[in-house]
Amino acid sequence: MKSLKDEFDRRGVAIVVISFAEPERLAPYQEHHHWPFVMLADPKRIAYQAFALKRLSWFRVFSPAILRLYFRLLLEGKKLQSYGKDDYYQAGGDFLIDHEGNILFAHRSRDPADRPPIEKLLEAIDQISSSASEEK
Amino acid sequence: MEKVAIDELKLKDLQGRAVSLQDYFQEYLLVIFLRHLA
């Protein structure tokens, strides 16, 4: 995870992870996982709404493909951690923004397993940096 | 291009203090929104 962070640092990209959980629930989560990223809380989901992240439909959350994925993870020994009440219908997402708040890259998850691969994120960042350099 | 008023987002750090995304930038900022804690 640290080397992954280095890849983003090298490109001038800081990473912030946002959850709608209350800060007191996020602290033990961060303590357990030791993510090398800043974690912030958005319990009123103001940022979720600002980035147009909606709630997923029941079918998206519990589709056969997603249930197969969870079943496979359980077979691999992954354990479910409980950090209190969760909302399984809230969509997540990944966004690259600049200082002015311009969204340079957006990926809004269509189902629980839908996240952009790291390679795709790095490729997008490289393209954006390259375009920005040409404009200067 | 989509734009977000990042100064208006009422975020909190793990100690419950109000913070702004502007405090965490390098040249760019990758913002990852979680679905749930797992």
Backbone of each chain as nested JSON, in Angstrom:
{
  "chains": [
    {"id": "A", "residues": [
      {"number": 1, "name": "MET", "atoms": {"N": [0.825, -1.211, 0.0], "CA": [0.0, 0.0, 0.0], "C": [0.861, 1.264, 0.0]}},
      {"number": 2, "name": "LYS", "atoms": {"N": [2.017, 1.189, 0.704], "CA": [2.917, 2.344, 0.771], "C": [3.485, 2.656, -0.607]}},
      {"number": 3, "name": "SER", "atoms": {"N": [3.901, 1.6, -1.344], "CA": [4.476, 1.834, -2.667], "C": [3.423, 2.393, -3.618]}},
      {"number": 4, "name": "LEU", "atoms": {"N": [2.185, 1.991, -3.394], "CA": [1.092, 2.522, -4.191], "C": [0.948, 4.023, -3.939]}},
      {"number": 5, "name": "LYS", "atoms": {"N": [1.019, 4.396, -2.679], "CA": [0.934, 5.815, -2.323], "C": [2.083, 6.586, -2.972]}},
      {"number": 6, "name": "ASP", "atoms": {"N": [3.263, 5.959, -3.007], "CA": [4.418, 6.607, -3.633], "C": [4.156, 6.925, -5.109]}},
      {"number": 7, "name": "GLU", "atoms": {"N": [3.445, 6.014, -5.782], "CA": [3.121, 6.231, -7.199], "C": [2.307, 7.515, -7.374]}},
      {"number": 8, "name": "PHE", "atoms": {"N": [1.388, 7.736, -6.458], "CA": [0.553, 8.942, -6.531], "C": [1.358, 10.172, -6.099]}},
      {"number": 9, "name": "ASP", "atoms": {"N": [2.156, 10.01, -5.032], "CA": [2.993, 11.134, -4.571], "C": [3.898, 11.625, -5.699]}},
      {"number": 10, "name": "ARG", "atoms": {"N": [4.48, 10.668, -6.409], "CA": [5.405, 10.999, -7.495], "C": [4.72, 11.844, -8.569]}},
      {"number": 11, "name": "ARG", "atoms": {"N": [3.421, 11.674, -8.703], "CA": [2.643, 12.414, -9.708], "C": [2.007, 13.687, -9.138]}},
      {"number": 12, "name": "GLY", "atoms": {"N": [2.327, 13.988, -7.878], "CA": [1.776, 15.201, -7.268], "C": [0.322, 15.059, -6.874]}},
      {"number": 13, "name": "VAL", "atoms": {"N": [-0.074, 13.833, -6.563], "CA": [-1.481, 13.584, -6.214], "C": [-1.577, 13.109, -4.76]}},
      {"number": 14, "name": "ALA", "atoms": {"N": [-2.259, 13.891, -3.947], "CA": [-2.557, 13.46, -2.581], "C": [-3.861, 12.666, -2.606]}},
      {"number": 15, "name": "ILE", "atoms": {"N": [-4.038, 11.818, -1.609], "CA": [-5.237, 10.962, -1.57], "C": [-5.988, 11.199, -0.262]}},
      {"number": 16, "name": "VAL", "atoms": {"N": [-7.279, 11.405, -0.398], "CA": [-8.155, 11.527, 0.771], "C": [-9.282, 10.514, 0.616]}},
      {"number": 17, "name": "VAL", "atoms": {"N": [-9.538, 9.772, 1.666], "CA": [-10.632, 8.793, 1.663], "C": [-11.759, 9.344, 2.532]}},
      {"number": 18, "name": "ILE", "atoms": {"N": [-12.95, 9.359, 1.992], "CA": [-14.104, 9.918, 2.712], "C": [-15.134, 8.826, 2.971]}},
      {"number": 19, "name": "SER", "atoms": {"N": [-15.642, 8.821, 4.181], "CA": [-16.711, 7.887, 4.548], "C": [-17.858, 8.68, 5.153]}},
      {"number": 20, "name": "PHE", "atoms": {"N": [-19.063, 8.12, 5.054], "CA": [-20.196, 8.789, 5.703], "C": [-20.323, 8.37, 7.161]}},
      {"number": 21, "name": "ALA", "atoms": {"N": [-19.408, 7.518, 7.622], "CA": [-19.42, 7.117, 9.033], "C": [-18.983, 8.291, 9.911]}},
      {"number": 22, "name": "GLU", "atoms": {"N": [-19.434, 8.268, 11.153], "CA": [-19.03, 9.297, 12.112], "C": [-17.536, 9.136, 12.423]}},
      {"number": 23, "name": "PRO", "atoms": {"N": [-16.845, 10.246, 12.785], "CA": [-15.406, 10.161, 13.076], "C": [-15.059, 9.11, 14.13]}},
      {"number": 24, "name": "GLU", "atoms": {"N": [-15.924, 8.957, 15.133], "CA": [-15.606, 7.987, 16.189], "C": [-15.656, 6.543, 15.699]}},
      {"number": 25, "name": "ARG", "atoms": {"N": [-16.333, 6.314, 14.573], "CA": [-16.325, 4.969, 13.977], "C": [-15.143, 4.813, 13.024]}},
      {"number": 26, "name": "LEU", "atoms": {"N": [-14.718, 5.917, 12.432], "CA": [-13.61, 5.853, 11.47], "C": [-12.268, 5.643, 12.159]}},
      {"number": 27, "name": "ALA", "atoms": {"N": [-12.134, 6.188, 13.36], "CA": [-10.842, 6.103, 14.054], "C": [-10.409, 4.642, 14.274]}},
      {"number": 28, "name": "PRO", "atoms": {"N": [-11.271, 3.761, 14.836], "CA": [-10.852, 2.36, 14.997], "C": [-10.64, 1.642, 13.664]}},
      {"number": 29, "name": "TYR", "atoms": {"N": [-11.395, 2.059, 12.644], "CA": [-11.231, 1.476, 11.308], "C": [-9.832, 1.791, 10.778]}},
      {"number": 30, "name": "GLN", "atoms": {"N": [-9.433, 3.056, 10.91], "CA": [-8.104, 3.467, 10.452], "C": [-7.015, 2.796, 11.288]}},
      {"number": 31, "name": "GLU", "atoms": {"N": [-7.271, 2.658, 12.575], "CA": [-6.301, 2.015, 13.466], "C": [-6.087, 0.553, 13.07]}},
      {"number": 32, "name": "HIS", "atoms": {"N": [-7.164, -0.089, 12.635], "CA": [-7.08, -1.501, 12.237], "C": [-6.355, -1.669, 10.904]}},
      {"number": 33, "name": "HIS", "atoms": {"N": [-6.676, -0.806, 9.943], "CA": [-6.162, -1.001, 8.581], "C": [-4.836, -0.292, 8.309]}},
      {"number": 34, "name": "HIS", "atoms": {"N": [-4.539, 0.747, 9.061], "CA": [-3.297, 1.515, 8.845], "C": [-3.166, 1.998, 7.406]}},
      {"number": 35, "name": "TRP", "atoms": {"N": [-4.27, 2.481, 6.798], "CA": [-4.163, 3.02, 5.439], "C": [-3.207, 4.216, 5.46]}},
      {"number": 36, "name": "PRO", "atoms": {"N": [-2.306, 4.308, 4.48], "CA": [-1.395, 5.47, 4.447], "C": [-2.057, 6.697, 3.82]}},
      {"number": 37, "name": "PHE", "atoms": {"N": [-3.367, 6.82, 4.005], "CA": [-4.11, 7.938, 3.427], "C": [-4.852, 8.675, 4.527]}},
      {"number": 38, "name": "VAL", "atoms": {"N": [-5.155, 9.925, 4.253], "CA": [-5.987, 10.699, 5.173], "C": [-7.427, 10.177, 5.071]}},
      {"number": 39, "name": "MET", "atoms": {"N": [-8.062, 9.956, 6.202], "CA": [-9.475, 9.568, 6.196], "C": [-10.292, 10.697, 6.8]}},
      {"number": 40, "name": "LEU", "atoms": {"N": [-11.383, 11.045, 6.138], "CA": [-12.26, 12.105, 6.623], "C": [-13.698, 11.602, 6.692]}},
      {"number": 41, "name": "ALA", "atoms": {"N": [-14.456, 12.242, 7.555], "CA": [-15.849, 11.837, 7.755], "C": [-16.801, 12.859, 7.137]}},
      {"number": 42, "name": "ASP", "atoms": {"N": [-17.84, 12.337, 6.531], "CA": [-18.886, 13.172, 5.928], "C": [-20.24, 12.618, 6.365]}},
      {"number": 43, "name": "PRO", "atoms": {"N": [-20.51, 12.659, 7.689], "CA": [-21.72, 12.002, 8.193], "C": [-23.023, 12.561, 7.632]}},
      {"number": 44, "name": "LYS", "atoms": {"N": [-23.019, 13.821, 7.202], "CA": [-24.248, 14.386, 6.616], "C": [-24.303, 14.177, 5.1]}},
      {"number": 45, "name": "ARG", "atoms": {"N": [-23.262, 13.554, 4.574], "CA": [-23.177, 13.205, 3.144], "C": [-23.293, 14.435, 2.233]}},
      {"number": 46, "name": "ILE", "atoms": {"N": [-22.788, 15.547, 2.709], "CA": [-22.789, 16.764, 1.891], "C": [-21.846, 16.595, 0.702]}},
      {"number": 47, "name": "ALA", "atoms": {"N": [-20.669, 16.019, 0.981], "CA": [-19.706, 15.798, -0.108], "C": [-20.218, 14.718, -1.066]}},
      {"number": 48, "name": "TYR", "atoms": {"N": [-20.824, 13.674, -0.528], "CA": [-21.394, 12.621, -1.396], "C": [-22.386, 13.244, -2.382]}},
      {"number": 49, "name": "GLN", "atoms": {"N": [-23.226, 14.152, -1.869], "CA": [-24.218, 14.794, -2.741], "C": [-23.552, 15.746, -3.718]}},
      {"number": 50, "name": "ALA", "atoms": {"N": [-22.536, 16.475, -3.24], "CA": [-21.85, 17.433, -4.119], "C": [-21.192, 16.718, -5.302]}},
      {"number": 51, "name": "PHE", "atoms": {"N": [-20.739, 15.494, -5.063], "CA": [-20.107, 14.729, -6.137], "C": [-21.12, 13.82, -6.859]}},
      {"number": 52, "name": "ALA", "atoms": {"N": [-22.401, 14.066, -6.569], "CA": [-23.506, 13.358, -7.246], "C": [-23.425, 11.844, -7.089]}},
      {"number": 53, "name": "LEU", "atoms": {"N": [-23.118, 11.412, -5.866], "CA": [-23.096, 9.978, -5.586], "C": [-24.447, 9.573, -5.004]}},
      {"number": 54, "name": "LYS", "atoms": {"N": [-25.146, 8.771, -5.744], "CA": [-26.513, 8.422, -5.354], "C": [-26.553, 7.101, -4.59]}},
      {"number": 55, "name": "ARG", "atoms": {"N": [-27.746, 6.696, -4.262], "CA": [-27.928, 5.402, -3.619], "C": [-28.157, 4.355, -4.7]}},
      {"number": 56, "name": "LEU", "atoms": {"N": [-27.562, 3.182, -4.499], "CA": [-27.686, 2.104, -5.469], "C": [-29.02, 1.391, -5.286]}},
      {"number": 57, "name": "SER", "atoms": {"N": [-29.487, 0.793, -6.361], "CA": [-30.735, 0.032, -6.266], "C": [-30.462, -1.31, -5.588]}},
      {"number": 58, "name": "TRP", "atoms": {"N": [-31.512, -1.901, -5.08], "CA": [-31.407, -3.21, -4.429], "C": [-30.772, -4.213, -5.384]}},
      {"number": 59, "name": "PHE", "atoms": {"N": [-31.176, -4.16, -6.654], "CA": [-30.67, -5.12, -7.621], "C": [-29.157, -4.961, -7.834]}},
      {"number": 60, "name": "ARG", "atoms": {"N": [-28.676, -3.714, -7.816], "CA": [-27.238, -3.473, -7.993], "C": [-26.436, -4.02, -6.806]}},
      {"number": 61, "name": "VAL", "atoms": {"N": [-26.988, -3.852, -5.6], "CA": [-26.252, -4.243, -4.395], "C": [-26.241, -5.761, -4.215]}},
      {"number": 62, "name": "PHE", "atoms": {"N": [-27.363, -6.384, -4.57], "CA": [-27.474, -7.825, -4.327], "C": [-27.609, -8.617, -5.629]}},
      {"number": 63, "name": "SER", "atoms": {"N": [-26.924, -8.183, -6.659], "CA": [-26.979, -8.903, -7.926], "C": [-26.254, -10.245, -7.769]}},
      {"number": 64, "name": "PRO", "atoms": {"N": [-26.559, -11.223, -8.622], "CA": [-25.877, -12.527, -8.535], "C": [-24.351, -12.392, -8.595]}},
      {"number": 65, "name": "ALA", "atoms": {"N": [-23.853, -11.495, -9.426], "CA": [-22.396, -11.332, -9.55], "C": [-21.782, -10.845, -8.24]}},
      {"number": 66, "name": "ILE", "atoms": {"N": [-22.449, -9.904, -7.572], "CA": [-21.933, -9.371, -6.304], "C": [-22.011, -10.434, -5.21]}},
      {"number": 67, "name": "LEU", "atoms": {"N": [-23.099, -11.175, -5.187], "CA": [-23.217, -12.237, -4.174], "C": [-22.136, -13.298, -4.39]}},
      {"number": 68, "name": "ARG", "atoms": {"N": [-21.845, -13.615, -5.66], "CA": [-20.771, -14.571, -5.958], "C": [-19.43, -14.039, -5.445]}},
      {"number": 69, "name": "LEU", "atoms": {"N": [-19.205, -12.726, -5.65], "CA": [-17.956, -12.104, -5.211], "C": [-17.811, -12.219, -3.688]}},
      {"number": 70, "name": "TYR", "atoms": {"N": [-18.866, -11.861, -2.939], "CA": [-18.805, -11.932, -1.48], "C": [-18.584, -13.375, -1.024]}},
      {"number": 71, "name": "PHE", "atoms": {"N": [-19.246, -14.31, -1.693], "CA": [-19.107, -15.721, -1.334], "C": [-17.658, -16.17, -1.545]}},
      {"number": 72, "name": "ARG", "atoms": {"N": [-17.066, -15.732, -2.668], "CA": [-15.664, -16.101, -2.954], "C": [-14.734, -15.512, -1.888]}},
      {"number": 73, "name": "LEU", "atoms": {"N": [-14.966, -14.266, -1.505], "CA": [-14.127, -13.625, -0.488], "C": [-14.234, -14.364, 0.848]}},
      {"number": 74, "name": "LEU", "atoms": {"N": [-15.451, -14.8, 1.175], "CA": [-15.629, -15.552, 2.423], "C": [-14.885, -16.883, 2.35]}},
      {"number": 75, "name": "LEU", "atoms": {"N": [-14.936, -17.531, 1.173], "CA": [-14.209, -18.794, 1.0], "C": [-12.702, -18.586, 1.126]}},
      {"number": 76, "name": "GLU", "atoms": {"N": [-12.241, -17.399, 0.714], "CA": [-10.807, -17.094, 0.81], "C": [-10.405, -16.689, 2.227]}},
      {"number": 77, "name": "GLY", "atoms": {"N": [-11.36, -16.694, 3.119], "CA": [-11.047, -16.419, 4.52], "C": [-11.186, -14.979, 4.929]}},
      {"number": 78, "name": "LYS", "atoms": {"N": [-11.69, -14.128, 4.01], "CA": [-11.905, -12.728, 4.381], "C": [-13.055, -12.662, 5.395]}},
      {"number": 79, "name": "LYS", "atoms": {"N": [-12.83, -11.94, 6.474], "CA": [-13.856, -11.833, 7.496], "C": [-14.541, -10.478, 7.415]}},
      {"number": 80, "name": "LEU", "atoms": {"N": [-15.831, -10.502, 7.684], "CA": [-16.56, -9.244, 7.739], "C": [-16.25, -8.563, 9.06]}},
      {"number": 81, "name": "GLN", "atoms": {"N": [-15.865, -7.287, 8.988], "CA": [-15.591, -6.513, 10.198], "C": [-16.824, -5.675, 10.505]}},
      {"number": 82, "name": "SER", "atoms": {"N": [-17.134, -5.564, 11.74], "CA": [-18.284, -4.734, 12.102], "C": [-17.808, -3.431, 12.715]}},
      {"number": 83, "name": "TYR", "atoms": {"N": [-18.207, -2.333, 12.102], "CA": [-17.885, -1.006, 12.639], "C": [-19.176, -0.253, 12.943]}},
      {"number": 84, "name": "GLY", "atoms": {"N": [-20.226, -1.018, 13.244], "CA": [-21.498, -0.382, 13.563], "C": [-22.411, -0.37, 12.358]}},
      {"number": 85, "name": "LYS", "atoms": {"N": [-23.405, 0.494, 12.413], "CA": [-24.426, 0.523, 11.374], "C": [-23.851, 0.971, 10.032]}},
      {"number": 86, "name": "ASP", "atoms": {"N": [-24.208, 0.262, 8.983], "CA": [-23.748, 0.616, 7.649], "C": [-24.929, 0.855, 6.726]}},
      {"number": 87, "name": "ASP", "atoms": {"N": [-24.65, 1.493, 5.608], "CA": [-25.664, 1.715, 4.587], "C": [-25.127, 1.096, 3.309]}},
      {"number": 88, "name": "TYR", "atoms": {"N": [-25.591, -0.086, 2.979], "CA": [-25.039, -0.812, 1.84], "C": [-25.514, -0.266, 0.492]}},
      {"number": 89, "name": "TYR", "atoms": {"N": [-26.428, 0.679, 0.526], "CA": [-26.993, 1.188, -0.731], "C": [-26.3, 2.465, -1.219]}},
      {"number": 90, "name": "GLN", "atoms": {"N": [-25.467, 3.087, -0.373], "CA": [-24.787, 4.318, -0.772], "C": [-23.696, 4.009, -1.802]}},
      {"number": 91, "name": "ALA", "atoms": {"N": [-23.731, 4.689, -2.918], "CA": [-22.697, 4.498, -3.942], "C": [-21.402, 5.189, -3.52]}},
      {"number": 92, "name": "GLY", "atoms": {"N": [-20.28, 4.606, -3.918], "CA": [-18.982, 5.223, -3.708], "C": [-18.482, 5.812, -5.015]}},
      {"number": 93, "name": "GLY", "atoms": {"N": [-17.255, 6.286, -5.004], "CA": [-16.716, 6.841, -6.235], "C": [-15.289, 7.321, -6.065]}},
      {"number": 94, "name": "ASP", "atoms": {"N": [-14.643, 7.601, -7.181], "CA": [-13.26, 8.064, -7.189], "C": [-13.18, 9.302, -8.09]}},
      {"number": 95, "name": "PHE", "atoms": {"N": [-12.568, 10.365, -7.571], "CA": [-12.525, 11.628, -8.315], "C": [-11.142, 12.258, -8.199]}},
      {"number": 96, "name": "LEU", "atoms": {"N": [-10.647, 12.747, -9.306], "CA": [-9.422, 13.547, -9.289], "C": [-9.839, 14.997, -9.477]}},
      {"number": 97, "name": "ILE", "atoms": {"N": [-9.436, 15.858, -8.545], "CA": [-9.828, 17.275, -8.638], "C": [-8.603, 18.171, -8.538]}},
      {"number": 98, "name": "ASP", "atoms": {"N": [-8.77, 19.397, -9.047], "CA": [-7.702, 20.389, -8.889], "C": [-8.095, 21.382, -7.797]}},
      {"number": 99, "name": "HIS", "atoms": {"N": [-7.25, 22.378, -7.542], "CA": [-7.481, 23.329, -6.453], "C": [-8.786, 24.119, -6.618]}},
      {"number": 100, "name": "GLU", "atoms": {"N": [-9.22, 24.276, -7.843], "CA": [-10.45, 25.051, -8.079], "C": [-11.706, 24.191, -7.932]}},
      {"number": 101, "name": "GLY", "atoms": {"N": [-11.514, 22.909, -7.707], "CA": [-12.674, 22.021, -7.574], "C": [-13.125, 21.426, -8.897]}},
      {"number": 102, "name": "ASN", "atoms": {"N": [-12.358, 21.649, -9.953], "CA": [-12.698, 21.026, -11.237], "C": [-12.494, 19.518, -11.132]}},
      {"number": 103, "name": "ILE", "atoms": {"N": [-13.479, 18.77, -11.574], "CA": [-13.366, 17.309, -11.551], "C": [-12.705, 16.867, -12.853]}},
      {"number": 104, "name": "LEU", "atoms": {"N": [-11.47, 16.413, -12.738], "CA": [-10.678, 16.049, -13.922], "C": [-10.882, 14.594, -14.319]}},
      {"number": 105, "name": "PHE", "atoms": {"N": [-11.28, 13.79, -13.355], "CA": [-11.558, 12.37, -13.601], "C": [-12.651, 11.96, -12.625]}},
      {"number": 106, "name": "ALA", "atoms": {"N": [-13.629, 11.23, -13.117], "CA": [-14.717, 10.79, -12.238], "C": [-15.077, 9.345, -12.528]}},
      {"number": 107, "name": "HIS", "atoms": {"N": [-15.237, 8.6, -11.456], "CA": [-15.752, 7.233, -11.588], "C": [-16.774, 7.03, -10.478]}},
      {"number": 108, "name": "ARG", "atoms": {"N": [-18.043, 6.964, -10.853], "CA": [-19.102, 6.735, -9.873], "C": [-19.475, 5.257, -9.924]}},
      {"number": 109, "name": "SER", "atoms": {"N": [-19.344, 4.585, -8.803], "CA": [-19.555, 3.133, -8.767], "C": [-20.997, 2.78, -9.122]}},
      {"number": 110, "name": "ARG", "atoms": {"N": [-21.128, 1.794, -10.002], "CA": [-22.467, 1.338, -10.395], "C": [-22.936, 0.16, -9.549]}},
      {"number": 111, "name": "ASP", "atoms": {"N": [-21.988, -0.492, -8.885], "CA": [-22.338, -1.565, -7.954], "C": [-21.216, -1.651, -6.921]}},
      {"number": 112, "name": "PRO", "atoms": {"N": [-21.371, -2.462, -5.881], "CA": [-20.393, -2.458, -4.785], "C": [-18.962, -2.81, -5.2]}},
      {"number": 113, "name": "ALA", "atoms": {"N": [-18.809, -3.569, -6.286], "CA": [-17.463, -3.988, -6.688], "C": [-16.888, -3.109, -7.787]}},
      {"number": 114, "name": "ASP", "atoms": {"N": [-17.618, -2.107, -8.199], "CA": [-17.213, -1.286, -9.336], "C": [-16.289, -0.158, -8.901]}},
      {"number": 115, "name": "ARG", "atoms": {"N": [-14.995, -0.385, -8.99], "CA": [-13.988, 0.633, -8.683], "C": [-12.984, 0.638, -9.827]}},
      {"number": 116, "name": "PRO", "atoms": {"N": [-12.429, 1.788, -10.153], "CA": [-11.463, 1.809, -11.25], "C": [-10.159, 1.128, -10.842]}},
      {"number": 117, "name": "PRO", "atoms": {"N": [-9.558, 0.358, -11.747], "CA": [-8.255, -0.231, -11.416], "C": [-7.218, 0.87, -11.188]}},
      {"number": 118, "name": "ILE", "atoms": {"N": [-6.245, 0.593, -10.329], "CA": [-5.193, 1.574, -10.034], "C": [-4.486, 2.011, -11.32]}},
      {"number": 119, "name": "GLU", "atoms": {"N": [-4.253, 1.055, -12.22], "CA": [-3.555, 1.376, -13.465], "C": [-4.337, 2.415, -14.269]}},
      {"number": 120, "name": "LYS", "atoms": {"N": [-5.663, 2.282, -14.253], "CA": [-6.497, 3.23, -15.0], "C": [-6.412, 4.624, -14.368]}},
      {"number": 121, "name": "LEU", "atoms": {"N": [-6.393, 4.662, -13.042], "CA": [-6.272, 5.948, -12.354], "C": [-4.941, 6.618, -12.681]}},
      {"number": 122, "name": "LEU", "atoms": {"N": [-3.866, 5.846, -12.599], "CA": [-2.532, 6.409, -12.871], "C": [-2.426, 6.878, -14.319]}},
      {"number": 123, "name": "GLU", "atoms": {"N": [-3.014, 6.097, -15.223], "CA": [-2.998, 6.461, -16.642], "C": [-3.751, 7.779, -16.857]}},
      {"number": 124, "name": "ALA", "atoms": {"N": [-4.901, 7.906, -16.208], "CA": [-5.686, 9.139, -16.336], "C": [-4.906, 10.326, -15.79]}},
      {"number": 125, "name": "ILE", "atoms": {"N": [-4.242, 10.13, -14.651], "CA": [-3.449, 11.219, -14.048], "C": [-2.318, 11.634, -14.983]}},
      {"number": 126, "name": "ASP", "atoms": {"N": [-1.657, 10.653, -15.575], "CA": [-0.553, 10.955, -16.495], "C": [-1.054, 11.755, -17.696]}},
      {"number": 127, "name": "GLN", "atoms": {"N": [-2.217, 11.385, -18.211], "CA": [-2.778, 12.101, -19.365], "C": [-3.143, 13.533, -18.988]}},
      {"number": 128, "name": "ILE", "atoms": {"N": [-3.741, 13.701, -17.801], "CA": [-4.146, 15.037, -17.347], "C": [-2.91, 15.913, -17.122]}},
      {"number": 129, "name": "SER", "atoms": {"N": [-1.881, 15.339, -16.494], "CA": [-0.637, 16.092, -16.252], "C": [0.01, 16.486, -17.562]}},
      {"number": 130, "name": "SER", "atoms": {"N": [-0.015, 15.55, -18.512], "CA": [0.602, 15.802, -19.813], "C": [-0.133, 16.939, -20.542]}},
      {"number": 131, "name": "SER", "atoms": {"N": [-1.468, 16.9, -20.502], "CA": [-2.259, 17.961, -21.132], "C": [-2.005, 19.311, -20.463]}},
      {"number": 132, "name": "ALA", "atoms": {"N": [-1.917, 19.287, -19.13], "CA": [-1.695, 20.531, -18.389], "C": [-0.327, 21.125, -18.737]}},
      {"number": 133, "name": "SER", "atoms": {"N": [0.68, 20.263, -18.897], "CA": [2.024, 20.739, -19.235], "C": [2.042, 21.374, -20.627]}},
      {"number": 134, "name": "GLU", "atoms": {"N": [1.303, 20.775, -21.559], "CA": [1.265, 21.308, -22.919], "C": [0.598, 22.672, -22.975]}},
      {"number": 135, "name": "GLU", "atoms": {"N": [-0.384, 22.898, -22.076], "CA": [-1.102, 24.169, -22.054], "C": [-0.262, 25.301, -21.493]}},
      {"number": 136, "name": "LYS", "atoms": {"N": [0.765, 24.944, -20.668], "CA": [1.585, 25.993, -20.02], "C": [2.566, 26.632, -21.007]}}
    ]},
    {"id": "B", "residues": [
      {"number": 1, "name": "MET", "atoms": {"N": [-16.955, 20.861, -18.031], "CA": [-16.301, 20.107, -16.949], "C": [-17.079, 20.297, -15.643]}},
      {"number": 2, "name": "GLU", "atoms": {"N": [-17.28, 19.207, -14.943], "CA": [-17.976, 19.304, -13.648], "C": [-17.091, 20.039, -12.642]}},
      {"number": 3, "name": "LYS", "atoms": {"N": [-17.725, 20.767, -11.749], "CA": [-16.985, 21.507, -10.733], "C": [-17.697, 21.387, -9.386]}},
      {"number": 4, "name": "VAL", "atoms": {"N": [-16.922, 21.29, -8.328], "CA": [-17.479, 21.165, -6.988], "C": [-16.946, 22.304, -6.127]}},
      {"number": 5, "name": "ALA", "atoms": {"N": [-17.825, 22.893, -5.325], "CA": [-17.404, 23.964, -4.406], "C": [-16.762, 23.318, -3.184]}},
      {"number": 6, "name": "ILE", "atoms": {"N": [-15.474, 23.028, -3.285], "CA": [-14.844, 22.206, -2.236], "C": [-14.768, 22.926, -0.886]}},
      {"number": 7, "name": "ASP", "atoms": {"N": [-14.813, 24.256, -0.893], "CA": [-14.774, 24.961, 0.396], "C": [-16.095, 24.851, 1.162]}},
      {"number": 8, "name": "GLU", "atoms": {"N": [-17.126, 24.417, 0.487], "CA": [-18.439, 24.325, 1.145], "C": [-18.726, 22.93, 1.703]}},
      {"number": 9, "name": "LEU", "atoms": {"N": [-17.809, 22.007, 1.514], "CA": [-18.028, 20.639, 2.002], "C": [-17.679, 20.587, 3.485]}},
      {"number": 10, "name": "LYS", "atoms": {"N": [-18.625, 20.208, 4.29], "CA": [-18.419, 20.202, 5.75], "C": [-17.86, 18.847, 6.18]}},
      {"number": 11, "name": "LEU", "atoms": {"N": [-16.549, 18.704, 6.092], "CA": [-15.914, 17.429, 6.434], "C": [-15.285, 17.491, 7.812]}},
      {"number": 12, "name": "LYS", "atoms": {"N": [-15.08, 16.307, 8.404], "CA": [-14.454, 16.231, 9.727], "C": [-13.286, 15.259, 9.675]}},
      {"number": 13, "name": "ASP", "atoms": {"N": [-12.252, 15.562, 10.455], "CA": [-11.161, 14.596, 10.564], "C": [-11.523, 13.562, 11.638]}},
      {"number": 14, "name": "LEU", "atoms": {"N": [-10.606, 12.643, 11.924], "CA": [-10.94, 11.547, 12.843], "C": [-11.121, 12.021, 14.281]}},
      {"number": 15, "name": "GLN", "atoms": {"N": [-10.672, 13.24, 14.567], "CA": [-10.889, 13.808, 15.9], "C": [-12.186, 14.635, 15.949]}},
      {"number": 16, "name": "GLY", "atoms": {"N": [-12.9, 14.681, 14.832], "CA": [-14.163, 15.41, 14.787], "C": [-14.016, 16.894, 14.5]}},
      {"number": 17, "name": "ARG", "atoms": {"N": [-12.796, 17.328, 14.128], "CA": [-12.574, 18.745, 13.82], "C": [-12.984, 19.052, 12.382]}},
      {"number": 18, "name": "ALA", "atoms": {"N": [-13.53, 20.225, 12.163], "CA": [-13.908, 20.636, 10.812], "C": [-12.654, 20.862, 9.978]}},
      {"number": 19, "name": "VAL", "atoms": {"N": [-12.635, 20.321, 8.769], "CA": [-11.47, 20.457, 7.889], "C": [-11.941, 20.761, 6.468]}},
      {"number": 20, "name": "SER", "atoms": {"N": [-11.012, 21.224, 5.654], "CA": [-11.311, 21.5, 4.244], "C": [-10.42, 20.621, 3.371]}},
      {"number": 21, "name": "LEU", "atoms": {"N": [-10.949, 20.21, 2.244], "CA": [-10.134, 19.42, 1.317], "C": [-8.914, 20.205, 0.855]}},
      {"number": 22, "name": "GLN", "atoms": {"N": [-9.029, 21.549, 0.87], "CA": [-7.889, 22.373, 0.429], "C": [-6.641, 22.106, 1.272]}},
      {"number": 23, "name": "ASP", "atoms": {"N": [-6.838, 21.623, 2.504], "CA": [-5.702, 21.379, 3.402], "C": [-4.866, 20.17, 2.982]}},
      {"number": 24, "name": "TYR", "atoms": {"N": [-5.363, 19.364, 2.061], "CA": [-4.711, 18.083, 1.78], "C": [-4.128, 17.973, 0.378]}},
      {"number": 25, "name": "PHE", "atoms": {"N": [-4.234, 19.027, -0.393], "CA": [-3.776, 18.98, -1.782], "C": [-2.265, 18.839, -1.916]}},
      {"number": 26, "name": "GLN", "atoms": {"N": [-1.844, 18.132, -2.971], "CA": [-0.522, 18.385, -3.547], "C": [-0.877, 19.215, -4.801]}},
      {"number": 27, "name": "GLU", "atoms": {"N": [-0.471, 18.743, -5.983], "CA": [-0.923, 19.457, -7.178], "C": [-2.395, 19.115, -7.453]}},
      {"number": 28, "name": "TYR", "atoms": {"N": [-2.707, 17.836, -7.26], "CA": [-4.075, 17.36, -7.432], "C": [-4.479, 16.599, -6.178]}},
      {"number": 29, "name": "LEU", "atoms": {"N": [-5.775, 16.289, -6.12], "CA": [-6.28, 15.491, -5.006], "C": [-7.159, 14.374, -5.555]}},
      {"number": 30, "name": "LEU", "atoms": {"N": [-6.86, 13.147, -5.149], "CA": [-7.715, 12.008, -5.481], "C": [-8.638, 11.791, -4.286]}},
      {"number": 31, "name": "VAL", "atoms": {"N": [-9.927, 11.949, -4.517], "CA": [-10.915, 11.794, -3.452], "C": [-11.63, 10.466, -3.659]}},
      {"number": 32, "name": "ILE", "atoms": {"N": [-11.514, 9.595, -2.676], "CA": [-12.133, 8.266, -2.77], "C": [-13.288, 8.212, -1.771]}},
      {"number": 33, "name": "PHE", "atoms": {"N": [-14.476, 8.015, -2.272], "CA": [-15.664, 7.891, -1.408], "C": [-15.938, 6.414, -1.155]}},
      {"number": 34, "name": "LEU", "atoms": {"N": [-15.984, 6.056, 0.124], "CA": [-16.267, 4.665, 0.476], "C": [-17.766, 4.414, 0.449]}},
      {"number": 35, "name": "ARG", "atoms": {"N": [-18.098, 3.158, 0.204], "CA": [-19.503, 2.731, 0.298], "C": [-19.831, 2.428, 1.753]}},
      {"number": 36, "name": "HIS", "atoms": {"N": [-19.01, 1.594, 2.346], "CA": [-19.21, 1.251, 3.752], "C": [-17.874, 0.772, 4.292]}},
      {"number": 37, "name": "LEU", "atoms": {"N": [-17.796, 0.6, 5.585], "CA": [-16.544, 0.169, 6.203], "C": [-16.499, -1.341, 6.23]}},
      {"number": 38, "name": "ALA", "atoms": {"N": [-15.468, -1.949, 5.656], "CA": [-15.356, -3.414, 5.645], "C": [-13.898, -3.814, 5.601]}}
    ]}
  ]
}
